[in-house]
Amino acid sequence: MATPSLPSRLARTLAGPSRGPRARRLAPYLALLAATVFLLAESRHIRSTLDASDLGAAFWPRAVLLLLLGCTLARVVAVLRAPEAAPDRPTEAATAPDGRQVAVVFAAIALYVWLTELIGFAGATFLYLLTSAWLLGYRRPVPALLVAAGVTLGLLYFFVRFVYVPLPLGVDPFEDLNVALFQLLGLY
């Protein structure tokens, strides 16, 4: 017997008389997909002046929305490809995230935004990446430190050298530390 295609699995999941676990897992992703498509359509109205040295005001919102669209579509495909769980044994993909974990992740994002203004982009990004790794269950400190440092440095170079975005430096004494870091890296 041939495996049904993803579109037919999606249609069967959404149109079936009883919406089972797969439909419940798929619903938030489809809602996110609809919101992302709506926001992408709305982003056409962002006024943008393009010249040779500017990507334009609409570039970054659209880039983020396209990444979100891709990630959401990948998640929809993963849910559709996952086997249905037996009623007595849910699969890992079928388990819903703990509400406390979701709240902690959102709190970490809010803290990141606040820390960015206080200690600067570099320090806040480094701490956010370390915290995210720990929240996601990664407990090996050396690789986590190396990845957080590498991603932070990569983002610094990308935003300062290629996109020409002024990054928050924080308040004293963090401002002086960030200026010294930028000078050490050749960004100032």
C-alpha positions, 0 to 999 in steps of 0.5 A: 500500500502506497504512503499518502502524499503530504497534501492528501494527509493534510486534507484528510487530517483537516476534513476528517469527522473527528479531529484527532491528535494530529489535527490538534498538533497542526492547528497552532502551526496553521494559525501561525502560517496564516498570520505569517502570510497575512503579515507578508502581504501587509509588508508590501505597504512598508514604504522603502527607499532603496539605493545602492547602500541600503537594503530598505525598510521592508527588507528585515521584516520580510526576511524574518517573516520568510524565515518564519514561513519556512520554519512553520512549513517545515514544522507542518511537514514534520507533524504530517509525517509523524506517525499517529500515536497510540492512545495509550502511548503518545509520541514525543512529537505528540506531547504538548509543550509545558506552559511554564516552559513557554512562559520562561522562553517568553520571559527570556526574550523580554529579559534579552530586550531589556538587557540589550539596552542595559549591557549592550547588544554583545553581552545581552546576545551572548547571555541570551544564547547561553540561557536558551541553550540551558532552557532547551536542555543543553548542559555541555558548557564548553560547546555552549560557550563557544557557540554563543561566542561565535554566533554573537561575534558573527552577528556583530560583524554582520550588523556592523560591517555589512548592514550598517546597523548601530547596535546598542552599547549599553550604559556605563560601564558596559558602554566602555566595555562594548566600545573596547570590544568593537575596537578590538574586533576592528569594528570601530 
